[in-house]
Amino acid sequence: MPKISIITPLHNKGLYIENTIKSVLVQSICNLEMLVVENNSSDLGPEIVAACAQRDSKVRLIMAPPEVRGPGGARNCGLSEARGEWILFLDADDLVIVENLDLGLR
């Protein structure tokens, strides 16, 4: 079971999502999962996330049902899939500072 589940709603943030994912994957804490919840994007964001998920099993692309709208709905969708002891919501255009997730979670 992962220590941290990071839930990221994705809607038309294809320009940013790969850097967001990379900022999570370079953390020193390895016991995490990143759930990116696709929410009706019209750009290449979902394909970028799928490629990242193929390279690293910590990343999962979750397709929100069509009736789910907005970041809150996408976050709730991610919560239903999360397995971590701790939850972190991270927007698709945000970055995590290196070793920021490691503070106090060992």
Secondary structure, DSSP 8 states (H G I E B T S, - for coil): --SEEEEEEESS-TTTHHHHHHHHHTSS---EEEEEEE-S-SSSHHHHHHHHHHH-TTEEEEE--TT--HHHHHHHHHHHH---SEEEE--TT----TTSTTTT--
